[in-house]
Amino acid sequence: MQVPFYGHVKQYENIKDEIDANIKRVLMSGKYVQGPMLTEFEEQAKEYFGSKYAIGVGNGTDAIWLSLMALGIGAGDEVITHANTFFATAEAAWIAGAKVILVDSDPKTKCIDPTKLEAAITDKTKAIIPVHLYGQCADMPAIWDIAEKHNLLVIEDNAQGIDGAGANFKQGERSAAVTTSYIIQKNLGCFGDGGMVFTDREDLNSTIRRLRNHGSDKRDKHSYGFNSRLDDLQAGVLSAKMKQITKLTDRRIELAMRYNEGLKDAKAINLPYATPGYRHVYHLYVIETKDASKRDELLKYLNDNGVDAKTHYSVAIHQQEGFPWGKEVEIRGSLENAEKNAATCVSLPMFPELTEEEIDYVAEQVLAWDAKQNG
């Protein structure tokens, strides 16, 4: 059996009629950028998310970067995030001109560890960017309390956590902004790149709308800005998919529980942790090898046996070569949990269109490898 990592085509086939209808509406309107479909989707998105404003932008990286710029965060400022997330979280702060401060992750959730934050805060710190990694919300109440104590802003990177929630809180409840990515592989993905900023602040809404469109809010009138617009074709695709998001998320959770049951007796791996009471949306289903030296062996075994497993993210941010160290990035405290996560992670196929038979086959292959480790 061959089990793919992505199910984009299957998902399209399942809701083809509505997606095609929206695309045709856009094409026939002749308005492909900042047209009525984008406006319609922004209204739909803010109602779904429960925010006052939703601003479509070019991608998830721009969503973070433009939020930072709209908040006045840049040169001379520090922004705290964690080291075992996707590169773009730190990259966006770097592009805005801020210095990135990396702290460790929680060993269970893999999200930013709130207990590591206060030691990393200085008089230059302006914001914290927690990431809802793999689809699990970070411990936002603890993060918000620390941010408010130190008069810091919070921008939630929700690229992987759409439709997620905490036990007694919702995303964005006490944050300046929540950003997301709509790239094709996300739980809510378009047919290319896309992103969005959710906020309750009118000043951020108006500023980001100008920044995304060459600094313009009126034809032929411009100030400082960029070109970062979610186009109407992508908005049409997203609008059709958003109507299915709760059902698709529930299916992901069902499949994750089937993985959990099938893998519960494995000895050489750890299963993903879900914080009790949280809605973990399983953008990724990530297991970890207990022995870091065995991770690549497991990955190869799965790939050789028809399972398109991958890694997210096997090179932590501070282990990348892309930053001028000491100037744009600084490590504060040990990053042992982030480094362990990077060295041991394996992402199993996870998308709503997977069948139970495919899930069971993947679990069987993991168990077959596991048995060899204990034989």
Beta strands, then each sheet from edge to edge (+ up, - down):
strand 1: 53-57
strand 2: 78-82
strand 3: 99-103
strand 4: 125-128
strand 5: 153-157
strand 6: 177-181
strand 7: 195-199
strand 8: 269-270
strand 9: 285-289
strand 10: 329-331
strand 11: 345-348
sheet 1: 1+ 7- 6+ 5+ 4+ 2+ 3+ 10+
sheet 2: 8+ 9- 11+
end
